[in-house]
Amino acid sequence: PFKQKMITNLTKTARQEAAVDSFRAAICPTTMTIADLGCSVGPNALLMASEIIDAIAQASHQLNRGPSEIQVFLNDLSGNDFNTLFSLLPEFHKLRERKLQESEQEQVHCFISGVPGSFYGRLFVSKSLHFAYSSSSLHWLSQVPQMRLQDGSEVPLNNKGKIYISHISPPSVFEAYKKQFKRDFSLFLKCRREEVVEGGHMGLIEEEKVDSFNLPWYEPSMEEVKNEITIQGLFSIKKIELFEVNLDDNSQEAPRNDHNYNPVDKSAQTMAKTVRAALESVLKSHFGEAIIEKLFERYCFLLEEYYSKNKAEVINILIVLERK
C-alpha cells in the first residue's frame, strides 16, 4: 500500500546504514544473515531486502572484501500468504541479475527463505543474525489485552462500543494495552538479543460483537519505547527519531484538468485502503464478510471529515539498535 511504500522510502538510508554497520562490526564476514520481521505480502519486503543487499555489496566492494553469500529470512505469522510472496522471487532474481550486469560489483549470491512464526518468540538459532529489521509491525500486539482481576484471573476488557482505545475508554483499558505492549516488546528484545550476533543491529521501523472485539494494536510514545529498551539493557540505541508520513504527498497524482479532484478525498481513500489491507481478515473473522464494504465506505467518509480539518499524516518512530 501507499503508506508502507512511503515509510520504506523514508527509512531506506537508516536501514542501509545499520546493515553496513552490522557488516563492519562482524569484521566483513564471507556470509551474512539478515531477517525481515513482519514481512507481510507484496513487493515491499523484497524491495527492502534488495536495498540492503545493494548497500552491503557496495561497502564490501569499497573495502575489497565481503560476503559472497547473503541469507535473507522473511518472517511473518503462519497465516501469512507466503506463496504469493514467493511467486515474486523469479522477477526479483531477474532484476538483481540485471543490476549486477550494470554495475562493477562482484556477484553476491542471495538465498531467501520464509520463517513462519511470531516474532514475540524465538525464531532463529542463537547468534545467527547479523542484521534484523521490522517495518510497520511492532504496533501489533501478541494478543488482545486482558484485564487482570485481584485473584489473578483474566477477563475481556470492558471497552463497550469501541474496538480500540479512544478518549472515552476507561483508564483500565489504557493500562491494559500499555502493560501488554511492555510485555511483548520486552520479550521481542530478549529473543532478538539471543539471535543477533554481538555488534549486530536492528532497524525498527498497528453492538454485542463490537463490545466483545478489541484490536491487538498499540501505538507507544517515543518515551515508552526508549524506557523499555533502557530497562531491558540488551541493546544500545544508536538512533531514535520521529518522522511524519504525509498522505497529502500523493496530490501530485492529480489528473490534469480534473476540476473534481480533491486531495482530501484522495488521502482518505489511501488511508482506508491501507487499514483495510491490514485489518480486513481480522474483521471478517469476527463480524463476517457482509459488513466489510459498508464498514470501509463509512470509515472513508469519517476520514474525509477528519482530514478536512486536520493534516493527513501518520507519525512513525524509527529506531536503530546495536546488540550489546
Secondary structure by P-SEA (a helix, b strand, c coil): caaaaaaaaaaaaaaaaaaaaaaaaaccccbbbbbbccccccaaaaaaaaaaaaaaaaaaaaacccccbbbbbbbcccccaaaaaaaaaaaaaaaaaaaaaaccccbbbbbbbbbbccccccccccccccbbbbccccccccccbbbbccccccccccccccccccccccaaaaaaaaaaaaaaaaaaaaaaaacccccbbbbbbcccccccccccbbbbcaaaaaaaaaaaccccccccccccccccccccccccccccccaaaaaaaaaaaaaaaccaaaaaacccccaaaaaaaaaaaaaaaaaacccbbbbbbbbbbbcc
